[in-house]
Structure formats: C-alpha cells, structure tokens
C-alpha cells in the first residue's frame, strides 16, 4: 500500500511539473462547422478532436474575448451572434447583430463588437455589456472582412462588390475615408503595431499592403503555385505574426497557404493543406498555425519553425472559422 501511495505522489508531482512547463492543459482550438451547425473542439498538441457541440444554424465567424473567458459565434441563419462560456460551452447570451451575420471583430478592450451585415451594406456596432446596438454604419456593397486596429484607432470594413476598404473612426463610428483595392476584398488584418493593413482580394488573386497613416498602397503581392491555374488562387484569410516577420495567407481553392516575408513582401514558401482553405489562427506562442479547410472537412496544423504541415485532422462538415484559447 505504501508503495502505491509513493507512486501516486510521484505521478502527481510529474503532472504538476508538466503543467507548470506548459505541457498539460495546452491550448484548445475551436472550429465552426457551417454545415453541421456545430462547434468542433480540438486538442492540437495531441492532434485529436475532443468533441463536437451544437451551437446554432450555420455558424461561421468566431472570436474569443481578450480574457479568454468567452466565445462569440455568428450563427448566420439564426440572425444573431451568440456568446458562450469558453470552458463549459454553455450558451449565455444572444446579441442583436442584424441580419445574416458572417464576420465580426472585437475591439481590444472586448467591450464592443463590430458586425458585417452583407445583405444590408451595414456595419452594426454592439455594446456587449448592454447587449444593445449603438449604431449601424452605412458602408459599401457586401461588406465582409472587418478588423479593429490593435491601438483601437481604426475599424476597417471591406466591401466585396464596391472593392473598397472603409476607414471608420472608432471614437465617432463614422466613415472618414474610403480606399479602392483589388476586386472582391475578403479579409483584412492589421499588423500588431497598427502601422499596416493587409487586404486579401479573392478575384484578383492578390494581397494589398497599406500604410495605415497615409491610407496608401505600400505593396501588392501576387502568387503562383506550380500545377495550379491562376483562377484557383483566391486569397481569403490572412494573419501576420506579432513581430511582423511573416504573413500567412489562405489561398482558397488552390489548397495552399502562402508564407510571405512581411518585410520585403516576397513569397518564401507555399504549403499544401486541405481543400478550400478558408481561415487561419496562431497558437498563443505563434509556433503553430491552424487552418480551416472547408471542402476536405478538416483542419491543418502547421509547424511555423519548420514551415511544414504536421497533421490534417478531420473536424466535421464545412469548417469555416477558427479561434484559439490558451
């Protein structure tokens, strides 16, 4: 008996040491499943699907609160954005998002939500604590991509049909400038220093890099993939690492993620992932990248130190959005 107790203490001590070292309770990846009306919960370190949870009709956009306690999920066919407890995944609140919400952005403080309403050419501004719409901002036709700068100075909305990005002052909730970009802009992402805005253009097959201060073009990036025709190269999701060393762009039906040097804008590598890659998210330490692959019904896990795809993991039907909880 004493030997068993001693062994239990050793095991407990080992588990505690591993936890302190960050090996236990590693991050959790959440993936919205558009056709399953569900959320996939993934352990990316073990490379396993933990469970699938019903969340509502046609879930797409997803974000986690700055304190990592809450998940926001746009259930488009329910015409709402739902708030969930990030631990229990219990639904807490339905927010008044306007019709057919797809994409949205949280501000850095986590107290305001900005929603793209494609059908109405609007951006809806929500006070989360009050569960109330503050304002609806008229923008171009079919707004989709949306982002708030890390310094909370700018909200940018990209209109797919108008081919513009709209610069909205977060203090006044007014559009102060519009900039033409390449056809069908899909996603927008600020660099961590708030100095640049990266805009993907699905139909042009390009990424536009803009100077935030001047609202002017810095560079336009094009892509070529051996064995893939130009019409299949359709940039959608984009993320840039915190040091602005590299950007990663999902190339849609090209089934690739492009690795771009964020200093000289050269394409360094193109990685084969699943079919119709949509969106991307970093691990908290930015050593891994997770992609949602809508047609192959899986997610890819990319080792960013080796720039290799280490695993493809089936998660459910039509994975779309992705968020990570430390």
DABELBEL-V826293 format. One line per field, one symbol per residue. burial: I if it has 9 or more other ideal C-beta (glycine too) atoms within 8 Angstrom, else O. Layout:
BEGIN
burial->???
END
This chain:
BEGIN
burial->OOOOOOOOOOOOOOIOOIIOOOOOOIIIIIIIIIOIIIIIIIIIOOOOIOOIOOIIOIIIIIIIIOOOOIIIIIIIOIIIIIIIIIOOIOOOOIIIIIOIIIIIIIIIOIOIIIIIIIOOIIIIIIIIOOIOIOOIIOIIOIIIIIIIIIOIOIIIIIIIOIIIIIIIIIOOIOIOOIIOIIOIIIIIIIIIOIOIIIIIIIOOIIIIIIIIOOIOOOOIIOIOIOOIOOOIIIIIIIIIIOOIOIIIIIIIIIIIIIIIIIOOIOIOOIIOIIIIIIIIIIIOOIOIIIIIIIIIIIIIIIIIOOIOIOOIIOIIOIIIIIIIIO
END
